[in-house]
Amino acid sequence: MEVQHCSHEHPLCHAEVKEEDGFICSGCESGLSGSAYKCTVSYCDFLLHDSCFKLAPLIQHKSHPHHPLTLLPTPPYDGFGFTCEACLYFGHAFVYHCAACHFDLHVGCASLSETVKRDDHEHPLVLSFSAYIGEDKIFICDVCHGEVPESCWVYYCQGCDFGTHLDCITTEANPEEKEEEQEAERDEEQEAEEEGTEYSVDEVESRLKLLQLRMQLAQQNAQSIIDAGRMLSRLAG
């Protein structure tokens, strides 16, 4: 059965799409598989997730409480795309838009769950509409360990100070990166402790002698490598 959608000029029909076909949804610009709607015209590659086909034309979102957001099939900016207020990524297709504030959301970001439970954290993570956690503080994602801009949405457990990027919420954390980060923090703490420690004259002299010995050994090793290289060059010649 053919149906019409406000975003497309041609009629659509229901279809089952396989992931390996590599189709992209014309609404949310994400990979497409399973139940979908496709254009009935043979030369047109317009496709929609079943969920994107059924998106509400008007929503009220907690991130923008003063005005409703209207579903637009294309960004309203004279042929240009839009920047999503949630993830700061660019978009070219469907957008939930506030004309009064020029506030824009990907349809996927507008549909995010308010809480998500990860296997590696005991508490649910709550969707926060800002990564701001205090003056002179930087939000670091606990999955990829990358910095998150203050205006980005995040999933966050305030009690444990544990949070993630939106697109890291379903990604497994890398334990090796976490261990390296913790080791670096321990080294910094140890250096800070050593800098703040007062030593006696004998201890200072002892540390200086140890440092000089290490430098001498390093110089001897370097000279040995140079001599070996010269010998190999003569033999090769």
C-alpha positions, 0 to 999 in steps of 0.5 A: 500500500502506498502512503504519503509523507510530508517530507517527500514528493513521491508516494512511499511503500513499506519495505524490509531493509537489510543492514548489509545493503548499506542504506542511510535513512533520509530523515535521521541520516543514520544506518538503516535496517529492518522495517522502513518506508522507501520511495516507489519511484525507481530512480529515487533513493529516499528511505525512512526508518519506520520510527522516522516516518512516525515522528510527531510534527510538533514536540515540547522538549525539556531542553527548550521549555519555552517554545515547541519544536517543529519537525522540518524535512530540511534545515531552514537556513537557505540551503545550509545544514544545521548544528544540533544543540545536543551533540554539536554535530552537523545535520542536513535532513530532518530537524526539530526547529524553534524558529523564534530561537534558532534552536535545532535538534537532530530527531535522534537527539530529541528522542534520547532516553532520559536515563540509561543504565550501563553494565560498568556503573552501578547507578543509572546515568541521567541525560543532562542538557549541559556538560558544565560541572563547575568553574575551572572544571572540564568534563572528561568522558569516562568511556573515551576519556575525551574532553566534552564541550560545556554546551554538549549534552551528556549522560551523567551520574552526579553522585559518582561524577561519572559521565559520557558523551551521548555517542559513548553511552553504549560503548564499552570503556577501554580499561587500558586507557583508564589505567594509563590515565590513573598511572599518569595521575599517580605520577603527577601526585608523586611529583607534587609531593616530592616538590613540596617535601623538605630535604636535609643537606645530606639528602640533597647531596645524595640525590644529586650524586645519584642524578649525576651517576645516572647521567654518566651511565646514560652518556656512556651508553650513548657513546657505546652506541656511537662507537658500535655504529662507527665500527659497523660503518668501517666493516661495511666499507 
